[in-house]
């Protein structure tokens, strides 16, 4: 018994091994998408010279994703999970084929990219809730924190390696070659999903008729609104996502205002290392016992980093702040995901998680639209030489190009700390894990997750 227990500590269980197989496929797929995204971004900027047209790619991806999310959540709870995830990967594969066809014919235009990313986002709207539900069914309850940390770890690996590999590959095989590699990564992800069996969810009562699709599309809203603790957690994420999207978009002009593109690339790689370190730590550690404390503490760290990063035009200071900011990102995501997976029954997670994504990400289109005007017409002029704040705030953080953006970062940092304080003082959020009962299926069900188990 002692020997077997030791083995259990050293080796992941069958359910965790099945999840790791799916995770490996998604990692390769995300890395392929990073390659294409980087290469297409360079192509768009070199073709147009417009930052606005570049940021519009994110805008046109976010709108259809949010629009289709309620329908996707309702269908995820009705459809086979494995085939639903395959649908998302197939959407990515068809997108790469469309890019390759347009490039081969010499017809690729900017508006083509907007349309393709919009269509791909529709497929992707099915991917997150389906993968979240599948993870809940496959992974034992006590391993959910680690599993939730592995997904940001994949993002960190892709964020670190993607730009480096893409820069080399564009020179070696060109844009069509990079996109072809992305297509191969989609096929690999599809192969891993075909190799795994996912346990069935609780079956409806015999003779019970499924509710109307419209009813299911509203179910997630009713479920979350009836649980103020979960709703307040989502509000916290929606506000922080607005700030994070703005910060990520404006980080490049902030850094390029005082240093070179080479230093910018180094700082972005350092940020990728932070995501990698945070995801690795979360996958090994699993997060604190009270996961809401992990969310609030990591958000507080993000606020401090934003405040510090705006203090001076220093690559060392901004690099350190970017690293620490990025470390907290996987911890926030992993702890939050584990809370939802434990508290929401698996048979309704598709609908609830889709609504969760809709609320948390609803601020992104607004961020993409307001980022440029906020920087160009409000904050940058205020800290230009002779600007409205040059004689006051400018004495502390400096004046000139990029300092207005730095002030915006610091304002967001202060707001982040105020949000954390409000969350810590709000009992419904602070006690969300105590107030809501666990709804997690028994870990024993994960045993049917490995290849060879019957397909639901």
N, C-alpha and C positions, 0 to 999 in steps of 0.2 A: 504493500500500500504506500509506504514512504517513497519507494522508487517511482511508482506511477505518479504520485503527486508531484515529485520533482520534475518528471517528464512533462507533466501538464503545465508547470510553470515555465519550462524552457521552450515549449513548442505551442504554437497557436492551435486552438481547437479546429474541428472540421469546418464549422461555420465561419470562423475567422479566415481559414485558408481559402474558402470559396470567395469570401469578400475580397481577399488580397488578389485573387485572380481577376475579378472584375475591375478592381482598382488599377491593376497593372495595365489592363486594356484601356481604361479611361486616361491614365497617365500618358500613354503613348499617343492617344488621340488628341489630348489637350496640347501636348508638345507639338504635334503636327499642325494644329490650329494656330499655335503661337508662331510657328515658322511662316505660315501663310499670312497671318495678320501683320507681322513685321514687314514681310516682303511687299505686300500690297500697300501698307502704309507708306513705305519709302517710295513706291511707284506713284501713289497719289500725290505725295508732296513734291516729288521731282517733276511730275506732269503739270501740276497746277500752281505750286508755290503758295498754296492757301492752307492755313491752319484751320480755318472754318470748314472747308470741304473735308478735311481730315477728321475733325470732331463730329461732323454730320454722320459718319459711318456708325459711331456709337449711338447717335440719336435714332437713326433709322433701324438699328437693331433692337433698341429698348422699347419702342412704341408697339410693334407687333407682339413682342414677347409678353408685355403687360396685358395687351388686349385679349390674347388667346389663353392666358393663364387660367382663368376660371373654368373655361371649357376643358382645358387639358386636365385640371385636377379632378373634375367630375368623371372624365373618361378613364383616367388612371385607376380609379377605384372600381371600374367595371371591367377593364381589359386585363389581359395576361401581362404581368409585369416585365417578364423577359422580352416579349415582343414589343412592348411599349418602349423599352430602352433601345432596342434595335432600331425602332423607328427614328429616334433621335440621331443615332449614328449613321443611318442611311441618308438622313437629310444632309449631314455633313459631307458624306461621300458624293451625293449628287451635286452639291455646291461646288466641290473641287472639280468635278467633271465639267460643270458649266464654265468655270474660270478657264480650264484648259481648252475647251472648244472656242471660246471667245479670243483667247490669246493666239491659238493656232490660226484662226481666220483673220487676225489683225483688227478685230472689231471691238475690243474691250474699251469701254468708256466708264467714266466715274459713276454715272447713273446706273450702269449695270451692277456695280458693286453694291450700291444702295439697295437695289432690288434683291440681289442674292443674299445679302446679310439679313434682310427682312424676312425672307422665306426661311433661311436657316434658323432664325430666332424662333419661328413658329414651331419647327421641329424640336428645338432645344427646350421649349416650354414644357414638353412632355418628359424631358430627361430628368430634371431635378426631382420632381415629386416621385417619379417611378423609382429612381435610384435610392431616394430616402426611404421609401416604404420597403424596398427590397433589402436594404441594409438592416432595417428594424427586424425583419423576419429572419435574416441569415445570422446576424451577429448576436452572441449572448449578451444579455443586458449589462453585465459587468464590464464588457469590452466596448460598449458603445462610445465612450469618451475617446478611446484610442482610435476606433474606426472613424469617428467624426474628425479627428485630428489628421488622419491620413489624406483626406480630400484637399484641405489647404496645403498639405505637404506636396501633393501633386502639382498644385498651382505654383508653389514656390520653385519646384524643380523646373517646371516649364518656363517660369518667369526668368529664372537664372540662365538656363541653357538656350532658350528660344532665340533671343536676340544675338547671342554669340554664334550659334549654329547657323542662323539665317544669314548673318553677314558673310560668313564663309561660303555657304551654299549658293547664295545669289551670285557670287563671283564665279563659282565653279560650274553650276548647272543652270543658272538663270532662273527667272521667275517661274517659267513652266516646270522646271525640274523640282523646285521647292514645292509647288502645288501638287506635283505627282507624288512626292514623298508624303504629303498630307493625306492624299487619297489612300496610300498604303497603310498609314496609321489608322484610318477609319476601318479598313478591312481587318486589321489586327484587333481592334476593339470589338468588332462584330464577332470575330472568332472566339474571343474569351467569353462573350455572353452566351454563345451557342454551346459552350462547354460546361456551363453551370446550370444547375437546377435550383429554382427558387421555391421555398415552401409556400403552400397555398394559404391564403387568408381565411378567416372564419367565414364559413358558408352562411348565406341567409337562411332563415327558417323555411322549412318545406312549404311550397305553395305560395310563398310571399312574392308579391310583385315589386320589382324595383321601382323606386320613385321616378317621377318625370325628370328628364335631363335638366330642365330649368330649375327644379327644386334642388337638385344636386349641386348646381353651379352656385346657388346661394347658401348652401349648407355650411361651407367654410366660414363665411361671414358670421352666420348665426352662432356657430361654435365658438369662434374667437371673441365675439362681442359678449358672450355669456361668461367669459373668463377674463376678468380685468387684468390679472397678472400677466397672462400671455399677450394681451393687447398692449399693455404698457411696454412690454419687452419689444414689441414690433415698432411702436412709436419711437422708442430709443434708437432702433436700427434705421428707421426711415430718415430721421434727422441726421444721424451720423453718416449714412450713405450719401446724403446730399453733400456733406462737407468733404467726405473722402473722395467722391468723384471730382469735386472741384479741385481739391489738393492734387490729385494724381494728374489732372489735366494741366494745371498751372505749374507743376514742379519743373517741367522742362524750361519754360521761359524764365522762371525764377533763377535757375542755375545758370542758364546760358547768358543771363544778364551780366555775370561777373567772371565766367570761366569758359573753357573750351568744350566742344562736343565730346572730346575724349574723356574729360573729367565727368561730364554728364553720364556717359556710358558706364564709367566706373561706379558712380553713385547709384545708378539704377541696378547694377549688378550687386552692389552691397545691399540694396533693398531686397533683391531677390534672395540673397543669402539669409536675410532676416526672416522672410517667409519660410524658407527652407528650415531654418533652425527652430522656429516656433512650431511648425508642423511636425517636425521630428520629435520635439519635446512633448507635444501633445499626444503623439502616437505612442510614445513610451510611457508617459506619465498618466495620461487619461484625464487630466484636469483635477481641480480641487474637489473635495467631497461635496461642497455646496457650489454647484456650477454657476449659479447666478453671481456669486462672489468673483469667480473667474472672469465673467463678462464685465462686471463693473470695474474691477481692478485693471483689466486690460484697456478698457475705454479711458480710464484715468491716465494710464501710461501714454496713450495716443494723444490726449490733450496736452500733457507735459511736453511731448516731443514736438508738437506743432508750435507751442510757445517758444521752445528752445530754437527750433529751426529757423524762426523768423528774426532772431536777435541780431544776426550779423551775416554779411555775405562771405561766409567761410565754407569751403568744401568739406573740411574736416567736421565742422559743427553740423552741417546739413547731412553729411554722410552718416554720422553717428545717430542723429535723430531719425533718419530714414530707416536705419537698421533696427532700432528699438521699436519704432512705430510698426514696422513690418513683422517683428516677432509677435506682437500682440494680436495681429490679425487672425492667424490660425487658432489661437486660444479662444478668442471671441467666437469665431465661427464654430469651433468644435464644442465648446461648452453650451452654446445656444442650441445647436443641433441635437445634442444629447438630451437636453431638457425636453425638447419637442418630441423626440422619439420615445422617451419614457412616458410622457404624460398623455400622448394622443394615441388612441387605439389604432392598430395597424389597418383595420378595415375602412377607416375614414381618413387616413393620412394623406391620400392623394388629393382630396378636396381641401383639407385643412392646410396642407403644405403649399398648395397652389395659391390659396388666398394669402397665406403668410408671405410668399414671394411677392405677390402683387402689392401688398401694403409696404413691405420693407423696401421694395425697389421703386415705388411710385414716385419718389423724389428724383430719380436719375434723369429722366428727360428734362425736367426743369433745371437741373444742375448743368446738363450739357448745353442748354440754351442760354443760361445766365452767366456762365463762366467767363466768356469773352467780354461781354459788356461790363461786368463787375470789375474786371481787371483794367480794361482799356479806358473806361469813362468815369470810374469812381475812385478806385484805390490808387492806381498808378498816377493820375494827375494830382491827387492829394499829396503825394510824397515826391513829386517832381521838384526840381529847384524852383523856389518861389511858390510852391503849391500851398494849399490851405493848411496842411499839417506839417509843412517843412520846418517851421520854427518851433514846433512843440514835439510831436512824436518823432519827427525827423532828427532831432538832437539825440535821441536814444538809439534808433535803429538805422539812421542814415537816410539820405535822399538819393534820388536818381533811379535809373532803370532797375526794375525788379523789387524795389523796396516797398512799393504799394502792394504787390503780391505778398511780400513777407508780412505786411501788416494784416492782410486778409487771413493768412495762415494763423497768426497770433490771435486774431479775433475768434477764429474757429476753435483754437485750442482752449481759450477761456470758456467758450460756449460748451465745449465738450466736458470740461470739468464741472460746470454748472449742471449739465444733464446727469452726470454721474452722481452728484450730490442729491439732486432731486430724486433719482432712482433709488438711492440708498435710503432716503427718508420716506419713500412711498411704500407702505407695508405690503400692498398687493404685489408689487414687483419684488421686493426684498424677500418675501416669504412664498413666492410662487411655487417652489419645490415642496414646501410643507403643506400649502393649502390645497393643492391638487393631488388626487390619488394617482398612483402609478397605473398605467394601462398597458404596460409592456407584456407581450406574450411570454410564456415560460421559455427559458433558454433551451430546453430540451428539443424544441421544435427545430432548432438550427441544424440538427443532425442530418436532416434530409436535404441539405443545401449542396452537397458535393455531387459531382457527376455520377450517374448511375441511379440516383433517386428518382421516383416516379414524377413525371411532369404534371403540375396541377392543371 
